[in-house]
Amino acid sequence: ENILLMSGFGGIGKTALARLVFHSVKKNYDQVAWIPYNKNLKESMLSAILGLKGTDRETRWFEIHNIMNSDATKLIIIDNVDRDEKNDQYPQNDPLLRKISGFNNVTVILTSRLDKLYSRGSYSCYKVEFLSPDACVELFYKHYANDPDRAQQDVVKDLVELAKYHTLTIELIANAAEKETNLQAYYNKLKESFANAKLKVQVGHNEEYATIVTHLRALFDISNKSDE
């Protein structure tokens, strides 16, 4: 297939992975575009594709249509193809998303919390999942230097389980533990914080779930930092 759906819940790293792929392979294509999904694909392409000479929408769309049908090889990343009822955004009903795989010499990667956009067959789906428990422990120690002999590794296993094996949460927990030497006491404190948090984290592939950043703000003092 020439179109790939990269699926996973909010905050797990789909965009970061797509960006890495984009910069790694873009040299192999004649033309590349990174398109944040907004409303529908037509609106998204009109606002995101640079270098168009037309000033009015109709002329710009004609230029895009010619590019898509040209013999040039094209790589297009369409980011955050998610359902948003508030903004009248329904990617599963977007006719251009169905059509894009039929354009000439185009490779498309979509990132989405959805694990299905339309009838399967015209694209393949890659699910961005969680790290293994052992990989999570390694990630924790990458950000935590106060246990060089790993004498507290059993507690670290409990910490990554508490984080539900979610990469960003593990990194935050490890960084927040920078001045902690007793990880058992830290674990007990965090567990109590999780239990008393007003926001509960639901994990899964569903367009209704909020991104995990919202929930992390209930546990860590990161309100003065941007989502990036």
mmCIF file of the C-alpha atoms, coordinates in Angstrom:
data_MODEL
# 
_entry.id   MODEL 
# 
loop_
_atom_site.group_PDB 
_atom_site.id 
_atom_site.type_symbol 
_atom_site.label_atom_id 
_atom_site.label_alt_id 
_atom_site.label_comp_id 
_atom_site.label_asym_id 
_atom_site.label_entity_id 
_atom_site.label_seq_id 
_atom_site.pdbx_PDB_ins_code 
_atom_site.Cartn_x 
_atom_site.Cartn_y 
_atom_site.Cartn_z 
_atom_site.occupancy 
_atom_site.B_iso_or_equiv 
_atom_site.pdbx_formal_charge 
_atom_site.auth_seq_id 
_atom_site.auth_comp_id 
_atom_site.auth_asym_id 
_atom_site.auth_atom_id 
_atom_site.pdbx_PDB_model_num 
ATOM 1   C CA . GLU A 1 1   ? 0.000   0.000  0.000   1.00 0.00 ? 1   GLU A CA 1 
ATOM 2   C CA . ASN A 1 2   ? 1.095   3.583  -0.547  1.00 0.00 ? 2   ASN A CA 1 
ATOM 3   C CA . ILE A 1 3   ? -0.891  4.933  2.395   1.00 0.00 ? 3   ILE A CA 1 
ATOM 4   C CA . LEU A 1 4   ? -0.157  4.167  6.062   1.00 0.00 ? 4   LEU A CA 1 
ATOM 5   C CA . LEU A 1 5   ? -2.343  4.977  9.071   1.00 0.00 ? 5   LEU A CA 1 
ATOM 6   C CA . MET A 1 6   ? -0.266  5.416  12.239  1.00 0.00 ? 6   MET A CA 1 
ATOM 7   C CA . SER A 1 7   ? -2.715  4.878  15.098  1.00 0.00 ? 7   SER A CA 1 
ATOM 8   C CA . GLY A 1 8   ? -2.431  5.321  18.868  1.00 0.00 ? 8   GLY A CA 1 
ATOM 9   C CA . PHE A 1 9   ? -3.923  7.278  21.747  1.00 0.00 ? 9   PHE A CA 1 
ATOM 10  C CA . GLY A 1 10  ? -3.113  10.933 22.375  1.00 0.00 ? 10  GLY A CA 1 
ATOM 11  C CA . GLY A 1 11  ? 0.383   11.693 23.654  1.00 0.00 ? 11  GLY A CA 1 
ATOM 12  C CA . ILE A 1 12  ? 1.975   8.340  22.864  1.00 0.00 ? 12  ILE A CA 1 
ATOM 13  C CA . GLY A 1 13  ? 4.322   9.788  20.224  1.00 0.00 ? 13  GLY A CA 1 
ATOM 14  C CA . LYS A 1 14  ? 2.660   9.408  16.814  1.00 0.00 ? 14  LYS A CA 1 
ATOM 15  C CA . THR A 1 15  ? 3.613   12.887 15.607  1.00 0.00 ? 15  THR A CA 1 
ATOM 16  C CA . ALA A 1 16  ? 7.185   12.561 16.899  1.00 0.00 ? 16  ALA A CA 1 
ATOM 17  C CA . LEU A 1 17  ? 7.566   9.244  15.084  1.00 0.00 ? 17  LEU A CA 1 
ATOM 18  C CA . ALA A 1 18  ? 6.030   10.631 11.884  1.00 0.00 ? 18  ALA A CA 1 
ATOM 19  C CA . ARG A 1 19  ? 8.370   13.627 12.042  1.00 0.00 ? 19  ARG A CA 1 
ATOM 20  C CA . LEU A 1 20  ? 11.367  11.337 12.385  1.00 0.00 ? 20  LEU A CA 1 
ATOM 21  C CA . VAL A 1 21  ? 10.248  9.287  9.372   1.00 0.00 ? 21  VAL A CA 1 
ATOM 22  C CA . PHE A 1 22  ? 9.510   12.451 7.380   1.00 0.00 ? 22  PHE A CA 1 
ATOM 23  C CA . HIS A 1 23  ? 12.985  13.928 7.838   1.00 0.00 ? 23  HIS A CA 1 
ATOM 24  C CA . SER A 1 24  ? 14.657  10.550 7.289   1.00 0.00 ? 24  SER A CA 1 
ATOM 25  C CA . VAL A 1 25  ? 13.107  9.800  3.898   1.00 0.00 ? 25  VAL A CA 1 
ATOM 26  C CA . LYS A 1 26  ? 12.057  13.145 2.383   1.00 0.00 ? 26  LYS A CA 1 
ATOM 27  C CA . LYS A 1 27  ? 15.258  13.289 0.310   1.00 0.00 ? 27  LYS A CA 1 
ATOM 28  C CA . ASN A 1 28  ? 13.910  10.335 -1.684  1.00 0.00 ? 28  ASN A CA 1 
ATOM 29  C CA . TYR A 1 29  ? 10.947  12.359 -3.005  1.00 0.00 ? 29  TYR A CA 1 
ATOM 30  C CA . ASP A 1 30  ? 10.571  15.219 -5.470  1.00 0.00 ? 30  ASP A CA 1 
ATOM 31  C CA . GLN A 1 31  ? 7.988   17.029 -3.340  1.00 0.00 ? 31  GLN A CA 1 
ATOM 32  C CA . VAL A 1 32  ? 7.073   16.783 0.342   1.00 0.00 ? 32  VAL A CA 1 
ATOM 33  C CA . ALA A 1 33  ? 4.360   18.300 2.526   1.00 0.00 ? 33  ALA A CA 1 
ATOM 34  C CA . TRP A 1 34  ? 3.490   18.229 6.232   1.00 0.00 ? 34  TRP A CA 1 
ATOM 35  C CA . ILE A 1 35  ? -0.242  18.893 6.667   1.00 0.00 ? 35  ILE A CA 1 
ATOM 36  C CA . PRO A 1 36  ? -1.946  19.414 10.056  1.00 0.00 ? 36  PRO A CA 1 
ATOM 37  C CA . TYR A 1 37  ? -5.475  18.062 9.628   1.00 0.00 ? 37  TYR A CA 1 
ATOM 38  C CA . ASN A 1 38  ? -8.155  20.729 10.105  1.00 0.00 ? 38  ASN A CA 1 
ATOM 39  C CA . LYS A 1 39  ? -11.873 20.323 9.263   1.00 0.00 ? 39  LYS A CA 1 
ATOM 40  C CA . ASN A 1 40  ? -11.191 18.203 6.172   1.00 0.00 ? 40  ASN A CA 1 
ATOM 41  C CA . LEU A 1 41  ? -8.291  17.362 3.895   1.00 0.00 ? 41  LEU A CA 1 
ATOM 42  C CA . LYS A 1 42  ? -9.138  19.962 1.247   1.00 0.00 ? 42  LYS A CA 1 
ATOM 43  C CA . GLU A 1 43  ? -9.136  22.812 3.793   1.00 0.00 ? 43  GLU A CA 1 
ATOM 44  C CA . SER A 1 44  ? -5.990  21.393 5.390   1.00 0.00 ? 44  SER A CA 1 
ATOM 45  C CA . MET A 1 45  ? -4.099  21.248 2.086   1.00 0.00 ? 45  MET A CA 1 
ATOM 46  C CA . LEU A 1 46  ? -5.174  24.752 1.070   1.00 0.00 ? 46  LEU A CA 1 
ATOM 47  C CA . SER A 1 47  ? -3.829  26.225 4.307   1.00 0.00 ? 47  SER A CA 1 
ATOM 48  C CA . ALA A 1 48  ? -0.702  24.076 4.737   1.00 0.00 ? 48  ALA A CA 1 
ATOM 49  C CA . ILE A 1 49  ? 0.870   23.580 1.294   1.00 0.00 ? 49  ILE A CA 1 
ATOM 50  C CA . LEU A 1 50  ? 3.428   26.307 0.622   1.00 0.00 ? 50  LEU A CA 1 
ATOM 51  C CA . GLY A 1 51  ? 4.685   27.781 -2.632  1.00 0.00 ? 51  GLY A CA 1 
ATOM 52  C CA . LEU A 1 52  ? 1.342   28.025 -4.415  1.00 0.00 ? 52  LEU A CA 1 
ATOM 53  C CA . LYS A 1 53  ? 1.096   30.996 -6.791  1.00 0.00 ? 53  LYS A CA 1 
ATOM 54  C CA . GLY A 1 54  ? -2.676  31.346 -6.779  1.00 0.00 ? 54  GLY A CA 1 
ATOM 55  C CA . THR A 1 55  ? -4.231  33.926 -4.484  1.00 0.00 ? 55  THR A CA 1 
ATOM 56  C CA . ASP A 1 56  ? -7.852  32.757 -4.577  1.00 0.00 ? 56  ASP A CA 1 
ATOM 57  C CA . ARG A 1 57  ? -8.993  29.383 -3.252  1.00 0.00 ? 57  ARG A CA 1 
ATOM 58  C CA . GLU A 1 58  ? -10.140 28.019 -6.598  1.00 0.00 ? 58  GLU A CA 1 
ATOM 59  C CA . THR A 1 59  ? -6.798  28.713 -8.304  1.00 0.00 ? 59  THR A CA 1 
ATOM 60  C CA . ARG A 1 60  ? -4.821  27.321 -5.369  1.00 0.00 ? 60  ARG A CA 1 
ATOM 61  C CA . TRP A 1 61  ? -6.901  24.161 -5.366  1.00 0.00 ? 61  TRP A CA 1 
ATOM 62  C CA . PHE A 1 62  ? -6.351  23.771 -9.118  1.00 0.00 ? 62  PHE A CA 1 
ATOM 63  C CA . GLU A 1 63  ? -2.581  23.989 -8.514  1.00 0.00 ? 63  GLU A CA 1 
ATOM 64  C CA . ILE A 1 64  ? -2.769  21.365 -5.739  1.00 0.00 ? 64  ILE A CA 1 
ATOM 65  C CA . HIS A 1 65  ? -4.817  19.062 -7.965  1.00 0.00 ? 65  HIS A CA 1 
ATOM 66  C CA . ASN A 1 66  ? -2.191  19.352 -10.718 1.00 0.00 ? 66  ASN A CA 1 
ATOM 67  C CA . ILE A 1 67  ? 0.606   18.588 -8.240  1.00 0.00 ? 67  ILE A CA 1 
ATOM 68  C CA . MET A 1 68  ? -1.225  15.514 -6.937  1.00 0.00 ? 68  MET A CA 1 
ATOM 69  C CA . ASN A 1 69  ? -1.692  14.186 -10.467 1.00 0.00 ? 69  ASN A CA 1 
ATOM 70  C CA . SER A 1 70  ? 1.823   14.998 -11.678 1.00 0.00 ? 70  SER A CA 1 
ATOM 71  C CA . ASP A 1 71  ? 4.539   12.415 -12.282 1.00 0.00 ? 71  ASP A CA 1 
ATOM 72  C CA . ALA A 1 72  ? 6.662   13.865 -9.454  1.00 0.00 ? 72  ALA A CA 1 
ATOM 73  C CA . THR A 1 73  ? 7.094   11.549 -6.458  1.00 0.00 ? 73  THR A CA 1 
ATOM 74  C CA . LYS A 1 74  ? 5.326   12.967 -3.424  1.00 0.00 ? 74  LYS A CA 1 
ATOM 75  C CA . LEU A 1 75  ? 5.487   12.308 0.334   1.00 0.00 ? 75  LEU A CA 1 
ATOM 76  C CA . ILE A 1 76  ? 2.618   13.713 2.397   1.00 0.00 ? 76  ILE A CA 1 
ATOM 77  C CA . ILE A 1 77  ? 2.252   13.516 6.176   1.00 0.00 ? 77  ILE A CA 1 
ATOM 78  C CA . ILE A 1 78  ? -1.256  14.299 7.421   1.00 0.00 ? 78  ILE A CA 1 
ATOM 79  C CA . ASP A 1 79  ? -1.070  14.852 11.177  1.00 0.00 ? 79  ASP A CA 1 
ATOM 80  C CA . ASN A 1 80  ? -3.839  14.458 13.790  1.00 0.00 ? 80  ASN A CA 1 
ATOM 81  C CA . VAL A 1 81  ? -6.566  13.061 11.569  1.00 0.00 ? 81  VAL A CA 1 
ATOM 82  C CA . ASP A 1 82  ? -8.972  12.902 14.486  1.00 0.00 ? 82  ASP A CA 1 
ATOM 83  C CA . ARG A 1 83  ? -12.675 13.285 15.001  1.00 0.00 ? 83  ARG A CA 1 
ATOM 84  C CA . ASP A 1 84  ? -13.704 16.635 16.479  1.00 0.00 ? 84  ASP A CA 1 
ATOM 85  C CA . GLU A 1 85  ? -17.451 17.128 16.694  1.00 0.00 ? 85  GLU A CA 1 
ATOM 86  C CA . LYS A 1 86  ? -17.051 20.605 18.206  1.00 0.00 ? 86  LYS A CA 1 
ATOM 87  C CA . ASN A 1 87  ? -15.314 21.820 15.034  1.00 0.00 ? 87  ASN A CA 1 
ATOM 88  C CA . ASP A 1 88  ? -17.433 19.754 12.645  1.00 0.00 ? 88  ASP A CA 1 
ATOM 89  C CA . GLN A 1 89  ? -14.513 17.453 11.802  1.00 0.00 ? 89  GLN A CA 1 
ATOM 90  C CA . TYR A 1 90  ? -15.308 13.876 10.750  1.00 0.00 ? 90  TYR A CA 1 
ATOM 91  C CA . PRO A 1 91  ? -12.358 12.265 8.939   1.00 0.00 ? 91  PRO A CA 1 
ATOM 92  C CA . GLN A 1 92  ? -14.239 8.991  8.425   1.00 0.00 ? 92  GLN A CA 1 
ATOM 93  C CA . ASN A 1 93  ? -16.635 10.901 6.149   1.00 0.00 ? 93  ASN A CA 1 
ATOM 94  C CA . ASP A 1 94  ? -13.968 12.937 4.341   1.00 0.00 ? 94  ASP A CA 1 
ATOM 95  C CA . PRO A 1 95  ? -14.181 12.070 0.616   1.00 0.00 ? 95  PRO A CA 1 
ATOM 96  C CA . LEU A 1 96  ? -10.663 13.330 -0.191  1.00 0.00 ? 96  LEU A CA 1 
ATOM 97  C CA . LEU A 1 97  ? -9.132  11.030 2.442   1.00 0.00 ? 97  LEU A CA 1 
ATOM 98  C CA . ARG A 1 98  ? -10.686 8.131  0.546   1.00 0.00 ? 98  ARG A CA 1 
ATOM 99  C CA . LYS A 1 99  ? -9.397  9.451  -2.761  1.00 0.00 ? 99  LYS A CA 1 
ATOM 100 C CA . ILE A 1 100 ? -5.845  10.417 -1.812  1.00 0.00 ? 100 ILE A CA 1 
ATOM 101 C CA . SER A 1 101 ? -4.448  6.908  -2.228  1.00 0.00 ? 101 SER A CA 1 
ATOM 102 C CA . GLY A 1 102 ? -5.501  7.055  -5.872  1.00 0.00 ? 102 GLY A CA 1 
ATOM 103 C CA . PHE A 1 103 ? -3.341  10.025 -6.805  1.00 0.00 ? 103 PHE A CA 1 
ATOM 104 C CA . ASN A 1 104 ? -0.213  9.557  -8.923  1.00 0.00 ? 104 ASN A CA 1 
ATOM 105 C CA . ASN A 1 105 ? 3.133   8.686  -7.268  1.00 0.00 ? 105 ASN A CA 1 
ATOM 106 C CA . VAL A 1 106 ? 2.034   9.695  -3.781  1.00 0.00 ? 106 VAL A CA 1 
ATOM 107 C CA . THR A 1 107 ? 3.033   8.144  -0.446  1.00 0.00 ? 107 THR A CA 1 
ATOM 108 C CA . VAL A 1 108 ? 0.885   9.188  2.512   1.00 0.00 ? 108 VAL A CA 1 
ATOM 109 C CA . ILE A 1 109 ? 1.344   8.738  6.271   1.00 0.00 ? 109 ILE A CA 1 
ATOM 110 C CA . LEU A 1 110 ? -1.553  9.705  8.511   1.00 0.00 ? 110 LEU A CA 1 
ATOM 111 C CA . THR A 1 111 ? -1.427  9.983  12.305  1.00 0.00 ? 111 THR A CA 1 
ATOM 112 C CA . SER A 1 112 ? -4.666  9.490  14.204  1.00 0.00 ? 112 SER A CA 1 
ATOM 113 C CA . ARG A 1 113 ? -6.193  8.342  17.466  1.00 0.00 ? 113 ARG A CA 1 
ATOM 114 C CA . LEU A 1 114 ? -8.601  6.392  15.302  1.00 0.00 ? 114 LEU A CA 1 
ATOM 115 C CA . ASP A 1 115 ? -7.587  2.863  14.360  1.00 0.00 ? 115 ASP A CA 1 
ATOM 116 C CA . LYS A 1 116 ? -9.904  2.852  11.354  1.00 0.00 ? 116 LYS A CA 1 
ATOM 117 C CA . LEU A 1 117 ? -10.689 5.677  8.955   1.00 0.00 ? 117 LEU A CA 1 
ATOM 118 C CA . TYR A 1 118 ? -12.766 3.997  6.293   1.00 0.00 ? 118 TYR A CA 1 
ATOM 119 C CA . SER A 1 119 ? -13.089 0.551  4.781   1.00 0.00 ? 119 SER A CA 1 
ATOM 120 C CA . ARG A 1 120 ? -9.804  -1.291 5.108   1.00 0.00 ? 120 ARG A CA 1 
ATOM 121 C CA . GLY A 1 121 ? -8.022  -2.414 1.988   1.00 0.00 ? 121 GLY A CA 1 
ATOM 122 C CA . SER A 1 122 ? -6.729  0.886  0.600   1.00 0.00 ? 122 SER A CA 1 
ATOM 123 C CA . TYR A 1 123 ? -4.289  1.445  3.453   1.00 0.00 ? 123 TYR A CA 1 
ATOM 124 C CA . SER A 1 124 ? -2.288  -0.402 6.080   1.00 0.00 ? 124 SER A CA 1 
ATOM 125 C CA . CYS A 1 125 ? -2.486  0.358  9.806   1.00 0.00 ? 125 CYS A CA 1 
ATOM 126 C CA . TYR A 1 126 ? 0.469   0.545  12.198  1.00 0.00 ? 126 TYR A CA 1 
ATOM 127 C CA . LYS A 1 127 ? -0.481  0.782  15.872  1.00 0.00 ? 127 LYS A CA 1 
ATOM 128 C CA . VAL A 1 128 ? 1.881   2.765  18.066  1.00 0.00 ? 128 VAL A CA 1 
ATOM 129 C CA . GLU A 1 129 ? 1.749   0.812  21.307  1.00 0.00 ? 129 GLU A CA 1 
ATOM 130 C CA . PHE A 1 130 ? 3.516   0.874  24.668  1.00 0.00 ? 130 PHE A CA 1 
ATOM 131 C CA . LEU A 1 131 ? 7.057   -0.169 25.527  1.00 0.00 ? 131 LEU A CA 1 
ATOM 132 C CA . SER A 1 132 ? 7.716   -3.490 27.236  1.00 0.00 ? 132 SER A CA 1 
ATOM 133 C CA . PRO A 1 133 ? 8.213   -3.432 31.047  1.00 0.00 ? 133 PRO A CA 1 
ATOM 134 C CA . ASP A 1 134 ? 11.972  -4.001 30.645  1.00 0.00 ? 134 ASP A CA 1 
ATOM 135 C CA . ALA A 1 135 ? 12.246  -1.198 28.085  1.00 0.00 ? 135 ALA A CA 1 
ATOM 136 C CA . CYS A 1 136 ? 10.331  1.089  30.456  1.00 0.00 ? 136 CYS A CA 1 
ATOM 137 C CA . VAL A 1 137 ? 12.829  0.355  33.254  1.00 0.00 ? 137 VAL A CA 1 
ATOM 138 C CA . GLU A 1 138 ? 15.698  1.226  30.884  1.00 0.00 ? 138 GLU A CA 1 
ATOM 139 C CA . LEU A 1 139 ? 13.924  4.459  29.945  1.00 0.00 ? 139 LEU A CA 1 
ATOM 140 C CA . PHE A 1 140 ? 13.502  5.376  33.623  1.00 0.00 ? 140 PHE A CA 1 
ATOM 141 C CA . TYR A 1 141 ? 17.208  4.887  34.349  1.00 0.00 ? 141 TYR A CA 1 
ATOM 142 C CA . LYS A 1 142 ? 18.097  6.960  31.299  1.00 0.00 ? 142 LYS A CA 1 
ATOM 143 C CA . HIS A 1 143 ? 16.549  9.942  33.128  1.00 0.00 ? 143 HIS A CA 1 
ATOM 144 C CA . TYR A 1 144 ? 17.416  8.971  36.718  1.00 0.00 ? 144 TYR A CA 1 
ATOM 145 C CA . ALA A 1 145 ? 21.036  8.817  37.907  1.00 0.00 ? 145 ALA A CA 1 
ATOM 146 C CA . ASN A 1 146 ? 20.663  8.373  41.676  1.00 0.00 ? 146 ASN A CA 1 
ATOM 147 C CA . ASP A 1 147 ? 20.697  4.574  41.555  1.00 0.00 ? 147 ASP A CA 1 
ATOM 148 C CA . PRO A 1 148 ? 23.764  3.635  39.477  1.00 0.00 ? 148 PRO A CA 1 
ATOM 149 C CA . ASP A 1 149 ? 23.869  0.071  40.844  1.00 0.00 ? 149 ASP A CA 1 
ATOM 150 C CA . ARG A 1 150 ? 20.135  -0.365 40.257  1.00 0.00 ? 150 ARG A CA 1 
ATOM 151 C CA . ALA A 1 151 ? 19.608  -1.543 43.804  1.00 0.00 ? 151 ALA A CA 1 
ATOM 152 C CA . GLN A 1 152 ? 16.079  -0.122 43.670  1.00 0.00 ? 152 GLN A CA 1 
ATOM 153 C CA . GLN A 1 153 ? 15.129  -1.735 40.367  1.00 0.00 ? 153 GLN A CA 1 
ATOM 154 C CA . ASP A 1 154 ? 12.140  -3.565 41.891  1.00 0.00 ? 154 ASP A CA 1 
ATOM 155 C CA . VAL A 1 155 ? 10.650  -0.213 42.909  1.00 0.00 ? 155 VAL A CA 1 
ATOM 156 C CA . VAL A 1 156 ? 11.350  1.155  39.418  1.00 0.00 ? 156 VAL A CA 1 
ATOM 157 C CA . LYS A 1 157 ? 9.300   -1.728 38.017  1.00 0.00 ? 157 LYS A CA 1 
ATOM 158 C CA . ASP A 1 158 ? 6.451   -0.654 40.297  1.00 0.00 ? 158 ASP A CA 1 
ATOM 159 C CA . LEU A 1 159 ? 6.850   2.955  39.136  1.00 0.00 ? 159 LEU A CA 1 
ATOM 160 C CA . VAL A 1 160 ? 6.636   2.106  35.433  1.00 0.00 ? 160 VAL A CA 1 
ATOM 161 C CA . GLU A 1 161 ? 3.613   -0.073 36.124  1.00 0.00 ? 161 GLU A CA 1 
ATOM 162 C CA . LEU A 1 162 ? 2.040   2.881  37.937  1.00 0.00 ? 162 LEU A CA 1 
ATOM 163 C CA . ALA A 1 163 ? 2.707   4.935  34.791  1.00 0.00 ? 163 ALA A CA 1 
ATOM 164 C CA . LYS A 1 164 ? 0.881   2.295  32.705  1.00 0.00 ? 164 LYS A CA 1 
ATOM 165 C CA . TYR A 1 165 ? 4.040   1.895  30.555  1.00 0.00 ? 165 TYR A CA 1 
ATOM 166 C CA . HIS A 1 166 ? 3.408   5.279  28.945  1.00 0.00 ? 166 HIS A CA 1 
ATOM 167 C CA . THR A 1 167 ? 6.672   6.809  27.719  1.00 0.00 ? 167 THR A CA 1 
ATOM 168 C CA . LEU A 1 168 ? 6.024   10.473 28.496  1.00 0.00 ? 168 LEU A CA 1 
ATOM 169 C CA . THR A 1 169 ? 4.721   9.693  31.990  1.00 0.00 ? 169 THR A CA 1 
ATOM 170 C CA . ILE A 1 170 ? 7.767   7.549  32.800  1.00 0.00 ? 170 ILE A CA 1 
ATOM 171 C CA . GLU A 1 171 ? 10.113  10.325 31.677  1.00 0.00 ? 171 GLU A CA 1 
ATOM 172 C CA . LEU A 1 172 ? 8.253   12.868 33.813  1.00 0.00 ? 172 LEU A CA 1 
ATOM 173 C CA . ILE A 1 173 ? 8.275   10.561 36.846  1.00 0.00 ? 173 ILE A CA 1 
ATOM 174 C CA . ALA A 1 174 ? 12.010  9.926  36.424  1.00 0.00 ? 174 ALA A CA 1 
ATOM 175 C CA . ASN A 1 175 ? 12.842  13.604 35.957  1.00 0.00 ? 175 ASN A CA 1 
ATOM 176 C CA . ALA A 1 176 ? 10.683  14.581 38.919  1.00 0.00 ? 176 ALA A CA 1 
ATOM 177 C CA . ALA A 1 177 ? 12.595  12.044 41.045  1.00 0.00 ? 177 ALA A CA 1 
ATOM 178 C CA . GLU A 1 178 ? 15.915  13.785 40.353  1.00 0.00 ? 178 GLU A CA 1 
ATOM 179 C CA . LYS A 1 179 ? 16.420  14.789 44.029  1.00 0.00 ? 179 LYS A CA 1 
ATOM 180 C CA . GLU A 1 180 ? 14.834  11.627 45.431  1.00 0.00 ? 180 GLU A CA 1 
ATOM 181 C CA . THR A 1 181 ? 17.152  8.929  46.773  1.00 0.00 ? 181 THR A CA 1 
ATOM 182 C CA . ASN A 1 182 ? 14.495  6.711  48.376  1.00 0.00 ? 182 ASN A CA 1 
ATOM 183 C CA . LEU A 1 183 ? 12.388  5.544  45.458  1.00 0.00 ? 183 LEU A CA 1 
ATOM 184 C CA . GLN A 1 184 ? 10.068  3.509  47.675  1.00 0.00 ? 184 GLN A CA 1 
ATOM 185 C CA . ALA A 1 185 ? 8.988   6.658  49.531  1.00 0.00 ? 185 ALA A CA 1 
ATOM 186 C CA . TYR A 1 186 ? 8.671   8.437  46.181  1.00 0.00 ? 186 TYR A CA 1 
ATOM 187 C CA . TYR A 1 187 ? 6.522   5.605  44.812  1.00 0.00 ? 187 TYR A CA 1 
ATOM 188 C CA . ASN A 1 188 ? 4.241   5.745  47.862  1.00 0.00 ? 188 ASN A CA 1 
ATOM 189 C CA . LYS A 1 189 ? 3.866   9.520  47.477  1.00 0.00 ? 189 LYS A CA 1 
ATOM 190 C CA . LEU A 1 190 ? 3.110   9.229  43.742  1.00 0.00 ? 190 LEU A CA 1 
ATOM 191 C CA . LYS A 1 191 ? 0.639   6.407  44.248  1.00 0.00 ? 191 LYS A CA 1 
ATOM 192 C CA . GLU A 1 192 ? -1.269  8.531  46.732  1.00 0.00 ? 192 GLU A CA 1 
ATOM 193 C CA . SER A 1 193 ? -1.174  11.434 44.265  1.00 0.00 ? 193 SER A CA 1 
ATOM 194 C CA . PHE A 1 194 ? -2.563  9.205  41.516  1.00 0.00 ? 194 PHE A CA 1 
ATOM 195 C CA . ALA A 1 195 ? -5.299  7.894  43.796  1.00 0.00 ? 195 ALA A CA 1 
ATOM 196 C CA . ASN A 1 196 ? -6.386  11.403 44.795  1.00 0.00 ? 196 ASN A CA 1 
ATOM 197 C CA . ALA A 1 197 ? -6.168  12.974 41.338  1.00 0.00 ? 197 ALA A CA 1 
ATOM 198 C CA . LYS A 1 198 ? -9.443  14.495 40.224  1.00 0.00 ? 198 LYS A CA 1 
ATOM 199 C CA . LEU A 1 199 ? -8.762  13.543 36.606  1.00 0.00 ? 199 LEU A CA 1 
ATOM 200 C CA . LYS A 1 200 ? -8.666  9.858  35.777  1.00 0.00 ? 200 LYS A CA 1 
ATOM 201 C CA . VAL A 1 201 ? -6.690  8.592  32.800  1.00 0.00 ? 201 VAL A CA 1 
ATOM 202 C CA . GLN A 1 202 ? -8.398  6.291  30.334  1.00 0.00 ? 202 GLN A CA 1 
ATOM 203 C CA . VAL A 1 203 ? -6.058  4.514  27.987  1.00 0.00 ? 203 VAL A CA 1 
ATOM 204 C CA . GLY A 1 204 ? -7.133  3.085  24.656  1.00 0.00 ? 204 GLY A CA 1 
ATOM 205 C CA . HIS A 1 205 ? -7.793  3.707  20.980  1.00 0.00 ? 205 HIS A CA 1 
ATOM 206 C CA . ASN A 1 206 ? -10.813 5.958  20.950  1.00 0.00 ? 206 ASN A CA 1 
ATOM 207 C CA . GLU A 1 207 ? -11.334 9.421  19.507  1.00 0.00 ? 207 GLU A CA 1 
ATOM 208 C CA . GLU A 1 208 ? -13.195 10.474 22.650  1.00 0.00 ? 208 GLU A CA 1 
ATOM 209 C CA . TYR A 1 209 ? -10.152 10.195 24.940  1.00 0.00 ? 209 TYR A CA 1 
ATOM 210 C CA . ALA A 1 210 ? -8.348  13.382 25.872  1.00 0.00 ? 210 ALA A CA 1 
ATOM 211 C CA . THR A 1 211 ? -4.608  13.626 25.374  1.00 0.00 ? 211 THR A CA 1 
ATOM 212 C CA . ILE A 1 212 ? -2.599  12.515 28.357  1.00 0.00 ? 212 ILE A CA 1 
ATOM 213 C CA . VAL A 1 213 ? -1.072  15.984 28.838  1.00 0.00 ? 213 VAL A CA 1 
ATOM 214 C CA . THR A 1 214 ? -4.348  17.130 30.434  1.00 0.00 ? 214 THR A CA 1 
ATOM 215 C CA . HIS A 1 215 ? -4.186  14.334 32.985  1.00 0.00 ? 215 HIS A CA 1 
ATOM 216 C CA . LEU A 1 216 ? -0.492  14.800 33.708  1.00 0.00 ? 216 LEU A CA 1 
ATOM 217 C CA . ARG A 1 217 ? -1.163  18.394 34.705  1.00 0.00 ? 217 ARG A CA 1 
ATOM 218 C CA . ALA A 1 218 ? -3.202  17.033 37.598  1.00 0.00 ? 218 ALA A CA 1 
ATOM 219 C CA . LEU A 1 219 ? -0.120  15.197 38.869  1.00 0.00 ? 219 LEU A CA 1 
ATOM 220 C CA . PHE A 1 220 ? 2.850   17.404 37.987  1.00 0.00 ? 220 PHE A CA 1 
ATOM 221 C CA . ASP A 1 221 ? 3.557   21.119 38.048  1.00 0.00 ? 221 ASP A CA 1 
ATOM 222 C CA . ILE A 1 222 ? 3.904   21.522 34.279  1.00 0.00 ? 222 ILE A CA 1 
ATOM 223 C CA . SER A 1 223 ? 1.189   24.118 33.774  1.00 0.00 ? 223 SER A CA 1 
ATOM 224 C CA . ASN A 1 224 ? 3.756   26.769 32.755  1.00 0.00 ? 224 ASN A CA 1 
ATOM 225 C CA . LYS A 1 225 ? 5.139   24.616 29.942  1.00 0.00 ? 225 LYS A CA 1 
ATOM 226 C CA . SER A 1 226 ? 3.775   24.250 26.444  1.00 0.00 ? 226 SER A CA 1 
ATOM 227 C CA . ASP A 1 227 ? 2.448   20.913 25.153  1.00 0.00 ? 227 ASP A CA 1 
ATOM 228 C CA . GLU A 1 228 ? 5.663   20.549 23.119  1.00 0.00 ? 228 GLU A CA 1 
# 
